[in-house]
Amino acid sequence: MTMFLTGTLAHPPLLEIVLGRAPVLVPAVLPDHAVLAPAGGADTLTRLRMAQGESAAGVLVTDGGAQDLERLCYFTGWSEGDFVPVDVPQVQESVRAPVSPEGAEGQRRFDAETWARAQGDLACEIAREIMRGFGQRPAAMVRAIRPYLAARAWSRALADRETPCVLRSDRTREHAVRIVSDSSAHDGFFRMRQFSLQHERFDGAMSDVIQREGFVAYDAALVLPYDPERDLVLLIEQMRYGPILREDRHPWILEPVAGLVDAGESPEDCARREAVEEAGLHLGSLEPMVRVYASPGYTSEFFHCFLGLCDLGEHGGGLGGLDSENEDIRSHVLPFDDAMALVESGEVNAGPLAMMLLWLARQRERLRAAA
């Protein structure tokens, strides 16, 4: 079976991950078609569509078989029926390509070099995350949680950024930690890893092999909306599953606005998006607060925390959240001193909100003076 692939699927490093092998690729051109630029986030795939008089550059996979098509469908979420016969002038035998039935009028064309520079590495990381489940995680599950798999890959890219090492050791994972074994106990919205490792001890020796389990989660952006002129904060309230699991009698929790950072999205953009979705609030400037692990002993979850300066004078609270994410959220606007009283009473029992209010307590005088 010969296939003609274009756009993001023609990126050799990504295609090698998807197919699980290094395929033989032959450059080719398909007449009367165009490759359209992705319309969406970093995980959006290009589409090949009919466009009279144009030509689509791509590659021929000439040494493939049925499993190549199966793996491509698994990765893309498309069906075998989406790969239709096409006529490639330089090839005499039948060629199949994923052609969308719509035309390409008025849509932006794909620029492979620009995309590769901006998104190629992340696209490959997303492909690794998705294809790790091939043969184990059902394709229907991949289609349902694909944005979260992409966000999980993005969190690894964000984690690769350098962070200060002034007091703590500057030893790195690559040089001071050895993974002995690594497997998945569960791989869905969350992934649980069972692993064993050795690490360099403070005395210079290597540790014994340590067996552990841990949750692979996501990076999240958290934002505390604050009106410095009126000294008001906005808190949100929603039912949370952790307290349910702990059998807490009161599982409705006060929190900052928060959400998972989508693949390719900056934490700042995520904070602004979530403020609109959860509280109907458009933020002014953002001040970085802290960047912290939620609970580094057992989960990879990481928080990017911001203070969002805004006008809360006309915001009376209310209901928000996305039905598509089963969110049922209530907003509360209250004076800063009242919010701190909730910390002291224990009614604020979510660590991130308490931490962010305490950060604001330290910076509040400066912010109010500048308002």
Sequence and secondary structure as in RCSB ss.txt:
>XXXX:A:sequence
MTMFLTGTLAHPPLLEIVLGRAPVLVPAVLPDHAVLAPAGGADTLTRLRMAQGESAAGVLVTDGGAQDLERLCYF
TGWSEGDFVPVDVPQVQESVRAPVSPEGAEGQRRFDAETWARAQGDLACEIAREIMRGFGQRPAAMVRAIRPYLA
ARAWSRALADRETPCVLRSDRTREHAVRIVSDSSAHDGFFRMRQFSLQHERFDGAMSDVIQREGFVAYDAALVLP
YDPERDLVLLIEQMRYGPILREDRHPWILEPVAGLVDAGESPEDCARREAVEEAGLHLGSLEPMVRVYASPGYTS
EFFHCFLGLCDLGEHGGGLGGLDSENEDIRSHVLPFDDAMALVESGEVNAGPLAMMLLWLARQRERLRAAA
>XXXX:A:secstr
 EEEEEGGGG HHHHHHHHTS   EEEEEEEEEEEE   SSTT   EEEEEEEEEEEEEEE S  HHHHHHHHHH
H   GGGEEEE  TT  S EEEEEEEEE TT  B  HHHHHHHHHHHHHHHHHHHHTTTTTS HHHHHHHHHHHH
HHHHHHHHHTS    SSS    HHHHEEEEEEEEEEESSSEEEEEEEEEB TTSSB   EEEEEEE  EEEEEEE
EETTTTEEEEEEEE HHHHHHT S  EEEE EEEE  TT  HHHHHHHHHHHHH      EEEEEEEES TTTB 
 EEEEEEEE   TT   EEE  GGGT  EEEEEEEHHHHHHHHHHT    HHHHHHHHHHHHHHHHHHHH 
